[in-house]
Amino acid sequence: MKRWEWTHTSIPDDIALKIASFLQVTDVCSLGSCSRFWRDLCASDCIWLSFSRERWPSLDFPFQSPVQNVDNGQLEEASTDRFSSMKGWKGFYIRRHYEMDNKATAMVKFVEQCSPCKSLEVADYLRAIEDLCLMKMEFKDVQMFLFTKKNVLLNLIGVHYSIFWLQISADLVMEALCGCHISEQEVCVRWWKLGRWFYGFRLHDESHSRVVSLGDLATAKEDEVFRVLHRGAIHEVLRVQVLVVEPKCTSWAFPNIQTQS
């Protein structure tokens, strides 16, 4: 009896496409390197259009040929660049990915320059979040470019942006934090409030300090801290700082701060 040998030609194209559609981007790229058949199939527009819609859901994707730049949610004509030879939706995805990567890298450098002593003033913190809004970063981008960084300040900025601006549910944010193993990472947020008036006299300014984990912030267990960060230094709040908490660091590491409930 002749032995039956399995080859890619044994699979109908529609079944092969269905198989590829269940894979992640990196898996599809790996599969496409197996043979000429899989290379051509894994470059199919239907696969990469689906990837693009999933990663950048706020964009208005047409059904016709893809283009490169995006402005106000609309796709524009592609310009010539080092990826101009990449056609179709795969080319669009790769160009868009590198565009977001470059913008995220610039924001990361800004935060690192503003926090040489592992502390960040709230004005710079909110500036970084504003930059994310301007570059229209989506939740998949946040996970890829911020949650994978070993910098809790960048992780926190990603959490804040995802919850307040992207309106991502707490469950999805928490799932992403756990997947990147950063849900237990902690920051210390400290702020100073203008002293209250008491019988015609103004009392000393109040200082507050709170050590919180990213997971607690994502699940609204530390809502007051998030409100302080979101508003920044305004009205009665004179100054807000975010500090990196080293492992096994406790409140005694901040001797000049009087913690108040």
Buried (B, 14 or more C-beta within 10 A) or exposed (E): EEEEEEEEEEBEEEEBBEEBEEBEBEEBBEBBEEEEBBEEBBBBBEBBBBBBEEBBEEBEBEEEEBBBBBEEEEBEEBEEEEBEEBEBBBBBBBBBBEBBEEBBEEBBEBBBEBBEEBBBBBEBBBBBBEBBEEBBBBBBBBBBBBBBBEBBBBBBBBBBBBBBEBEBEBEBBBBBBEEBEBBEBBBBBBBBBEBEEEEEEEEEEBBBBBBBBBBBBBBEEBEEBBEBBEBBBEEEBBBBBBBBBEEEBEEEBBEEBEEEE
